[in-house]
Amino acid sequence: MSTSATAAKPARPAKPSFADRWTALPKPVQVLVWVLLALFFFVLPLLNLPIVSTPDAEFGSVLASVANYALVALGLNIVLGYAGLLDLGYVGFYAIGAYTVGVGGSLHGEINWFVLIIMAVTISTASGLLLGAPTLRVRGDYLAIVTLGFGEIIRLTALNTEWLNQARGITGIPRPPSTELFGLPSLVWDGATAKVDLGEGARSIFLKFGLLDAVPYYWLALIVIILVLIADKLLQASRVGRAWEATREDEEAAELNGVPTFRFKLLAFAMGAFVGGLSGALYASRIGAINPDSFMIQLSMMFLAAVVIGGQGNRWGAIVGGVVVAYLPERFREFADFRIVVFGLLLLLLANFRPQGLLPPRRAKRAQRADAATQELEGTQEGARA
């Protein structure tokens, strides 16, 4: 066979990814897209879109829960996705934030709500440092077991401590201060026709936090998510983010290259605890009542599933995973008890056909492209030898 016949075919140019096309857009266009996207999510509970809305559950309450899950997933993504630390007891930080607001605002005091939020994130961050300092020297399964025990210890402490009201829990938890800025009407759909409902009960008042309307809590959580996203992006692009990536990929190699891995792992744990405590405080303020059964270890598994489903290490994937975990069971509520089976089947299909998650991080995409290029090169070389 001639050399020309066996010559390797020229490699096809790689198809530009969505991220490449996005970064090629002018900055004003990117800003405009982000603003429009944020506006859409702010008005989403008022649109009541027939396909998206939940007919068997109050849509505003579902969206508030979805936003809370998305916020939790962002915090756990720092620990699991960025630093590579398997935390199975993340619900412990969530419970600490919730109980701080409940104890200081209702059970043993009447502290200002903003001060309660500061206390919640401070105590949860301190607990992350206290837990991480002795336990982050172990790795893998041992770290998972320790964190799993931490989540249960927090719940059992609340269950058996009279000062925390034991199994009775805490009621009358203060809500955020209300400010009636403006009201927004919602849409009512008659088939494919939408009508504006101008009734007083159909209007959601911006930043008026009451008992019946959960939409303002959704808006508050959305604002917090935007702030956390900005901080998350700045952190990942900084020296801290690069240190987390190096520690996750190969901790020993990172140590040899001068990265103080323990310090950065402890920082990841503290940052994750900060966001977990914040989300727990917002949850308690929205619900108004908590008890130890609100923080079962199964909740940690759901938080973990949100990050894994979305894509570990991708902030947008964490949000999408939180939406999937919190929204789908409510959307399929019409199937009654079978909705959990449907949800489980969807997770099973995802694990088999998309193990890297719905939105894998860029490093996973780069690894896939590198593997494909290597296989193509090996095939070309074998063809040349033949």
Residue pairs with C-beta under 8 A, 6 or more apart in sequence:
1 386
6 383
6 384
6 386
7 384
8 380
8 381
8 383
8 384
9 380
11 373
11 376
14 369
16 24
17 365
19 362
22 30
25 33
38 222
38 226
41 222
42 219
42 222
43 184
44 52
44 63
45 59
45 60
45 63
45 186
45 204
45 215
45 218
46 184
46 185
46 186
46 187
46 204
46 215
47 186
47 187
48 59
48 186
48 187
48 188
48 189
49 189
50 189
53 59
54 62
54 330
54 331
54 333
55 334
56 330
56 333
56 334
57 330
57 333
58 214
60 204
60 213
60 214
60 215
60 218
61 214
62 326
62 327
62 330
63 214
63 215
63 218
64 214
64 215
64 217
64 218
64 221
64 286
65 326
65 330
66 322
66 323
66 326
66 327
67 218
67 221
67 222
67 225
68 221
68 279
68 282
68 283
68 286
68 326
69 302
69 303
69 306
69 322
69 323
69 325
69 326
70 221
70 225
70 306
70 318
70 319
70 322
70 323
70 326
71 221
71 224
71 225
71 228
71 275
71 278
71 279
71 282
71 322
72 90
72 94
72 275
72 276
72 279
72 303
72 306
72 322
73 303
73 306
73 307
73 310
73 318
73 319
73 321
73 322
73 325
74 225
74 228
74 229
74 232
74 275
74 315
74 318
74 319
74 322
75 90
75 93
75 228
75 271
75 272
75 273
75 274
75 275
75 276
75 278
75 279
76 87
76 90
76 272
76 276
76 303
76 304
76 306
76 307
76 318
77 307
77 310
77 312
77 313
77 314
77 315
77 317
77 318
78 232
78 235
78 268
78 271
78 272
78 275
79 85
79 87
79 90
79 268
79 269
79 271
79 272
80 86
80 87
80 304
80 307
80 312
81 307
81 311
81 312
81 313
81 314
81 318
81 361
82 236
82 241
82 244
82 245
82 248
82 268
82 313
83 244
83 247
83 248
83 264
83 265
83 268
83 269
84 244
84 247
84 248
84 249
85 136
85 143
85 265
85 268
85 269
86 140
86 141
86 143
86 144
86 147
87 143
87 144
87 147
87 269
87 272
87 304
88 144
88 145
88 147
88 148
88 151
88 297
88 300
88 301
88 304
89 146
89 147
89 148
89 149
89 150
89 151
89 152
89 154
89 297
89 300
90 147
90 151
90 272
90 276
90 300
90 303
90 304
91 151
91 154
91 155
91 295
91 296
91 297
91 299
91 300
91 303
92 127
92 131
92 147
92 150
92 151
92 153
92 154
92 155
92 295
92 300
93 124
93 127
93 128
93 272
93 273
93 276
93 277
93 280
94 276
94 277
94 279
94 280
94 283
94 295
94 299
94 303
95 151
95 154
95 155
95 158
95 280
95 294
95 295
96 120
96 123
96 124
96 127
96 154
96 276
96 277
96 280
97 120
97 121
97 123
97 124
97 276
97 277
97 278
97 279
97 280
97 281
97 283
97 284
98 120
98 280
98 281
98 283
98 284
98 290
98 294
98 295
99 158
99 164
99 170
99 280
99 284
99 290
100 116
100 119
100 120
100 123
100 124
100 277
100 281
101 113
101 116
101 117
101 119
101 120
101 173
101 174
101 280
101 281
101 284
101 285
102 170
102 173
102 284
102 290
103 109
103 164
103 170
104 111
104 115
104 116
104 119
105 111
105 113
105 116
105 173
105 174
106 170
106 171
106 172
106 173
106 174
107 164
107 165
107 170
108 163
110 174
111 119
113 174
113 175
113 176
113 177
113 285
114 177
116 174
116 281
117 278
117 281
120 277
120 278
120 280
120 281
121 274
121 277
121 278
121 281
123 277
124 273
124 274
124 276
124 277
124 278
124 280
125 270
125 273
125 274
125 277
127 273
127 277
128 269
128 270
128 272
128 273
128 274
128 276
129 266
129 269
129 270
129 273
131 147
131 150
131 269
131 273
132 265
132 266
132 269
132 270
133 266
135 143
135 146
135 147
136 143
136 262
136 265
136 266
136 269
137 262
138 146
139 251
148 297
148 300
151 295
151 297
151 300
152 297
154 295
155 292
155 295
155 296
155 297
156 292
157 164
158 164
158 166
158 292
158 295
159 166
159 167
159 292
160 166
164 170
166 292
167 291
167 292
167 293
168 291
169 289
169 290
169 291
169 292
169 294
170 289
170 290
170 291
171 288
171 289
172 288
172 289
173 284
173 285
173 287
173 288
173 289
173 290
174 285
175 209
175 210
175 285
175 286
175 288
176 207
176 209
176 220
176 285
177 209
178 207
178 208
178 209
178 210
179 207
179 208
180 205
180 206
180 207
180 208
181 205
181 206
181 207
182 205
182 206
183 203
183 204
183 205
183 206
184 203
184 204
184 206
185 196
185 197
185 198
185 202
185 203
186 196
186 197
186 202
186 203
186 204
187 194
187 195
187 196
187 197
188 194
188 195
188 196
188 197
188 202
189 195
204 213
204 215
204 216
205 213
205 216
206 216
206 219
207 216
207 219
207 220
208 216
209 216
209 217
209 220
209 285
210 216
211 288
214 286
217 282
217 285
217 286
220 282
221 282
224 278
224 282
225 319
228 275
229 315
232 315
233 315
235 241
235 271
236 244
236 315
240 264
240 267
243 254
243 259
243 260
243 261
243 264
244 264
244 268
245 363
246 253
246 254
246 257
246 259
246 261
247 254
247 259
247 261
247 264
247 265
248 313
251 261
254 261
255 261
284 290
287 294
302 325
305 321
305 325
305 347
306 318
306 321
306 322
306 324
306 325
306 326
307 317
307 318
307 321
308 321
308 357
309 320
309 321
309 324
309 325
309 347
309 350
309 357
309 358
310 316
310 317
310 318
310 319
310 320
310 321
310 322
310 324
310 357
310 358
310 359
311 317
311 318
311 320
311 321
311 356
311 357
311 358
311 359
311 360
311 361
311 364
312 357
312 361
313 360
313 361
313 363
313 364
314 357
314 359
314 360
314 361
316 359
317 357
317 358
317 359
317 360
317 361
320 358
320 359
321 357
321 358
324 358
328 342
328 343
328 346
329 339
329 340
329 343
332 339
332 342
332 343
333 339
335 342
350 358
356 364
356 368
